Amino acid sequence: MLKLTNLQFALLLLVWLELTTFIVMDGVDFGTGIATIFNHEKDYKDQLIRSIGAVWSGREAWMIVGFALIFAAFPGWYSAIFSGFYPVFIILIVALTMRGLSFEYIDKWQHDKFNIMWRWIFFLGNIVPPFIFGVVFSLFNSGLPIGQNGLLAFKLSTIFNPFALMTGIMFILFALQTSMIRESAFMTEKYQGKITDYQKKLNAIVPIAFVIEIIIYLVVGQGLKLHPIITVALLLLSLLLLIAIRFDEKFKKLHYPMIIISMAAFVISFFWSIFPNVIMSTEGFNLNAQNTASARESQLWAAWLVALMLFLIIFVQGITHYIFRKKYQVKDSDINY
């Protein structure tokens, strides 16, 4: 197996940490945003939006720092991603931008047609990002055509395969289930029954969908070729936790950490299963943490800067969550347009 330097290995782990943390933490917010489309009762939607309104933007810092680290420490990986997925990431940026705007404009208009428009914009802004990340991670794992210059050369139609589509759907289902488990602790008694009904349906659907995902994953993905034990262990851990949530009614307080660990194990499996590669190739030229790495000096600068950013992100988000949970209260806005 390819031998990485300690610095390359540490920075690769940091990239995994950043992206996994983003998918898991912001996935909760994405799921909450998706759930708003299933009920048109304004007070219910307001409570859902208010539960994430003060914290959602800070969680995107994990994604920004993650891609910045890839750019600084593994520029070959970064150039390959954006050479092939540029149209996809444009859609992602538009979705995240419109999602941010929707927090300000949803249900604030005097005319219903504008309120309906912004509800759908908010819904799309929350469902598109997890789907895109699921598709991209699956393609890293199953393989893409990589030229001798290290750049991806494929058409947009490449993403329309069962593994990519199913993984995108699984990321959405995980986000929804995680958000419903979390929201059960925030919603008023008036809507507890509604949240519980949604949660029970998801608890039944997600394990079944995940079994289908595992079958496709093990057939199409590269994990069984490189790291069969690690890959299977991570997927089984994720599945067993989902099953425990499905049938356990006594320890509901543990459901939230269980679904978080399940989702994290699933996301990490895409990275660990192809280690030390970062993108598998269908043409025999894999991109790995060595042939995509920058010079040692650049990686040292990246390591110090990311360490500082991690400290700041954790500190700021910790303060934000404390204020939100303990101090923050807001009434419905009277602003309208």
N, C-alpha and C positions, 0 to 999 in steps of 0.2 A: 504493500500500500504506500501511496505517496506520503512522504514525511514532511509535515509543516513545521515551521519555526514556532516557538512558543508565542511570539507576538502575533503571527498570522492566525494561530489557533484561538488565542484570546479575543482577537478582534472579530473573528467569525462567530464566536459564541456571543459577543456583544450584539452583532447584527441579528442573530436569532432571537436574543432577548428583547431587543427593541421591537422587532416586527411582531413577535408573538404577543408581547404586552399590548401593542396597539390593537391587534385583532381581538384579543380577549376583552380588554377594557372598553374600547370603543365599540366592540361588538354588542355590548350590553345596551349602549345608547342607540346603535343602529336598530336593534330589535325593538326598542321602545318606540322609535320613530316609525318603524314598519307597522307596529300594532295600532297606531292612531287611525289607520285607514279602515279598520274593521268595525269601528263604531263612530257614529256621527254626533254623539251627544257631547256638546261643547265642554261641559264641566269635566267629563271623563278624559277627554283629550287634553284639556288644560292641565289636569293633574299629571298625566303622563309626560307632557312636555316640560312641566315645571320640575319634575324629578331629575331631568338631565340638563335643563337649561343653563345651570350655573357651572357645570363641569365638563360638558362635551368638548369644548374647544381645546382645553388643556390636554386632553387625551390624544389629540392629533399630533402633539409635539413628539410622541413616541415614533410615529411614522416619519416625520420630517427628519428627526435625528437619525433614524435608521437608514434612510436613503442618503443622508449626508455622509454617514459613516461608510456606506458602500462606495460612494463617490470618492472619498478620500483614501480609503484603505484598499478597495478592490475596484479600481477604475475600469478594468476589463469587464467585470461583471456588470457594472453600471452602464457602460456603453452598449453591451449586448442587450440588456433589458430594454433600454430606450430605443435601440435601433429596430427592435422587433415589435415592441409593445407600445410604441409612441401613440398610435391612434387610440389604443385602449386606455392609456394613462391620461390622454386629453379628456376622454369621457369621464374618467375618475375625477379629475380636477374640476370639471364642470359640475358633476354631481355633488362634490363636497362644497363647492362654492354656493350652489343653489340651496343646499341644505342649510348652510350658515345664514343665508338671507331669509330662509323660511322661518327661522326662529323669531324674526322680527315682524314678519308680515302675515303669518298664518292666522286666519280667523280675526283679522283686524280691519277688514274692509266692510264698507256699508252695503256693497252689492254682493249677493251670494255667488255670482259667477266668478268673481275674483277670489272669494274664499275657497270655492271648490278648486280653482286652478292652483292656489298655493297649497292646499291639502295634498294634491297629487304631486306637486313639485317636491314637497317635504317627504312624501312617501318614496318617490324615485331617488331622492338624494340620500335616503337611508338604505334602500334595498340594493342599489347598484354597487356601492363600494365593497361590501362583503362578497358579493357575487364575483366581482372582478378579481379580488385577491384570491378567492378559491380557484378560479380558472388559472390564474398566473402561477400559483404555487403547484398546481397539479401538472402544468406543462413543464415547469422546472424539473419535476420528478419523472415524468413519463418520457421526456425527450423532445428536443426541437432541432431542426436543421441549422447547424452552425457552420459557417464558412471558415476557410483557413485564416481569414482576417479576424476571427473571433466574434463576428457580428451575426445576428440572426437574419435569416433570409426566408421568410415564410409569409403566406397570405393570411389575411384576417380570418379566412374560413378554417384555418388550422385549429382555432379554439373550439369549433363546433364538433366535438367528439364526446362520447359518453362519459369518459373520466372527467374531463374538464367541466362539463355541464353539471354532472352529479356533484362534484366537489363544490362548485359555486352554490348549488342548492343547499348542500350540507352546511356551508358557512352561514347561509341565511337562516336555516332551521336552528342552528346552534345559537345564533344571535337572538332569535325570537324566544327560544326556551329560556336562555339565561336572563333575558329581560323580564319575562313573566315571573320567574322565580324571585327576581330582585324586586319587582314592582309590588309583589304581594306584601312586602314589608312597608311600602310607602302609601298605598292607596287607602282612602277612607273606607269605613265599613260599608258604605253604600255600594262600592264597586268591588269589594273583596270577592263576592260570589262570581262576578263576571271574570275576574282575573283567575280565580281557581278553575273555572270551566275551561278557559283558554289553556291554562297550564296542564290540566289533565289530558286534553287532546294532544298537546305537543309531547307530553311525556309518553304517550302511546305511539305517536307517529315517528318521532326522532330515532328511537332504537331500530325500528324496522328499516328506515331510510339509511341508517348508518351501516347496517348489515349489507345492504346493497352496495353502498360505497366501499366497504372493506373488500368485497368480492372483486369489484372492478379495480380497486387500488392494487390488490395483490397480483392480479393478472396483467395489468398494464404498467404499473409503476416499477421502479428499478430497485425497490427496497429489498426484495427477496434475493436479488443477485448480489448485493453488496453487504447488507446488514440484516439478514433475515430475522435474527433473534430480537434485535432492538426494534425493528419495524413492527413485528407481530406483537411484541410486548406492549408497545405504546398504543397500538390500535385496540388490543384486548383490554388494556386499562381503561381507555376511553369508553369502550362498549360496556364493560362491567359497571362502570359508574352510572351510565345512562340507564341500564337495567335496574340498578339499585334505586335510582330516583323514581323509576316507573312503578316499582312495587312497594317501596318503603313509604309508610304513612306515619310512622311513629317519630321519626327524627327529621322533621321538615326543616328545622333550623340548619341542618347540615347540607341541605340540597344545594344551596348557593355555592359554598366552597367545592362541592362535588362536581357541579356542572362547570365551574371555572377550571378545575383540574382536568376534567374530561376534554374540554375544548382546547386547553393548552397542550395536552398530550397529543391530540390530533394534529394541531398545527406544527408542533415540534417534529412530529414523525416525517413531515415532508423534507425537513432539513437533515435530520440525523440519518435517514434512510439512504441518502446519496452522498454523505460525507466521505471524503473531503471535497467532493464536487459541489458546485453551486448551480450549474445547469447541465443536465444530461443531454447528450447529442444523439440524434438518430443516424449520424454519419461518422461516428467513431472518434470525434474530437471534442471531448468533454471540457467544459470550463470548470476549473477548480480554484481553491483558495490560494494556490501558488502561482498558476499561470495568469491569474487576473489581478495579482497583488501589486500595489505600488511599492516604491523603494522603502527601505527600512526607516529612513528619516521621516518620510511622509507618514508612515504608519505610527511612528512614535508621537508625532504631533497630533494625529487623529485620536490616538489613545488618550492623551492628556485632555484634549478638548472634550471628548465624549465623556470622560470621567467627570469633568466639571459640569457638563450639561445634564448628566444623569442626576448629580446631586441637586442641581437647581430644579429639575423637573419633579423629582420626588418631594423636595421641600415645598415647592409651590402647590403641587397637587394635594399634598398632605394638609396644608393650611386651608386650601379651597374646600376639601371634603369636610374638614372640621367645622368651618364656618357654615357650610351648607347644611350639615346634619344637625348642628347645635343652635345656630343663631339665625339662619336665613329664613325669612318669611316674606311672601309677596302676594298681594292681592291681584286679581285680574286687572289687566291694563285697560284704561278707558280710551286709549289711543285708537283712532280709526282713520281710514284713508278714503 
